[in-house]
Amino acid sequence: MEGERSLLTNQIIKIAEDQRQSGLTVVSFTPIASRIYPGWTVAYAGHNDAMDSLYFRHSVIGELDPIRMTREMIEGLMAELCGMEGVNIQRSSPNGRIRSPERPRPNFSI
């Protein structure tokens, strides 16, 4: 997530308190001058050969395991995910529903 510090802190607290969530790990909490991941909202990236290859390139163990990944590995993975469109990525819309890859990205930030 990127944004104003107090908003991010409040969001992290909400996620941590949400009983549906578990294993929350904050990888980095660093001031930035501008967005590192422009256009990123929320997305689901599942498993298939293309995605597993991407996870392997950015991981020590060849699978998506953020607990065992360094900040640099996660940032590299995120940079590639942000540039992806199509069937491998399902992005959410402002109302939280999954939108099809054919629709343009909404213009907002979280």
C-alpha positions in Angstrom: 0.0 0.0 0.0 1.1 3.5 -0.6 -0.3 6.8 0.7 -0.3 9.2 3.6 1.2 7.7 6.8 -1.8 8.0 9.1 -4.2 6.6 6.5 -1.8 3.6 5.9 -1.5 3.1 9.7 -5.2 3.0 10.1 -5.6 0.6 7.2 -3.0 -1.8 8.6 -4.7 -1.8 12.0 -8.1 -2.6 10.3 -6.5 -5.5 8.4 -4.8 -6.8 11.5 -8.0 -6.7 13.4 -10.0 -8.4 10.7 -10.7 -12.0 11.7 -10.7 -13.1 8.1 -7.0 -12.2 7.8 -4.0 -13.9 9.3 -0.3 -13.7 9.1 0.0 -10.0 8.3 3.6 -9.0 7.8 4.7 -5.4 7.1 7.7 -5.7 4.8 8.7 -2.0 4.7 7.3 1.2 6.1 9.4 3.8 4.3 8.7 7.4 3.3 8.6 7.9 -0.5 8.6 11.0 -2.6 6.2 9.6 -5.2 4.3 6.4 -5.9 6.6 3.5 -6.6 3.7 1.3 -8.0 1.6 3.8 -10.1 -1.7 2.4 -11.2 -1.7 -0.4 -8.7 -5.0 -1.0 -6.8 -5.7 -4.5 -5.6 -5.3 -7.6 -7.7 -5.3 -11.3 -7.5 -2.4 -13.2 -9.2 -3.0 -16.9 -9.0 -1.0 -19.9 -10.2 -0.3 -21.0 -13.7 3.0 -21.6 -15.6 3.5 -17.9 -16.4 2.8 -16.7 -12.9 4.8 -19.5 -11.2 7.8 -18.5 -13.5 7.4 -14.9 -12.3 7.3 -16.0 -8.6 10.4 -18.2 -9.2 12.4 -15.2 -10.6 11.8 -13.2 -7.5 12.1 -15.8 -4.8 14.8 -17.8 -3.1 12.7 -20.9 -3.0 10.8 -20.7 -6.3 7.4 -20.1 -4.9 5.4 -17.2 -3.6 6.3 -17.0 0.2 6.5 -13.4 1.3 7.7 -14.4 4.8 10.9 -15.8 3.3 11.3 -13.1 0.6 13.5 -10.0 1.2 12.1 -6.5 0.7 14.0 -6.3 -2.5 12.5 -9.5 -3.9 9.0 -8.3 -3.0 9.6 -4.9 -4.6 10.9 -6.6 -7.8 7.9 -8.8 -8.0 5.5 -5.9 -7.4 7.2 -3.9 -10.1 6.5 -6.7 -12.6 3.0 -7.3 -11.4 2.2 -3.6 -11.8 3.1 -3.8 -15.5 1.0 -6.8 -16.2 -2.5 -7.0 -17.7 -4.5 -9.8 -19.1 -5.7 -13.2 -17.8 -3.0 -13.5 -15.2 -4.1 -10.5 -13.2 -7.6 -9.8 -11.9 -7.8 -6.2 -10.5 -10.5 -4.8 -8.3 -12.5 -1.8 -9.2 -13.2 1.2 -6.8 -16.3 -0.7 -5.5 -14.2 -3.7 -4.6 -15.5 -6.0 -7.3 -13.2 -7.9 -9.6 -13.2 -6.4 -13.0 -12.3 -8.0 -16.3 -8.9 -7.3 -17.7 -10.4 -5.7 -20.8 -11.7 -2.6 -18.9 -9.4 0.3 -18.3 -7.9 0.8 -14.9 -9.7 3.2 -12.5 -7.8 6.4 -11.8 -7.4 6.4 -8.0 -4.9 5.3 -5.4 -5.1 3.4 -2.1 
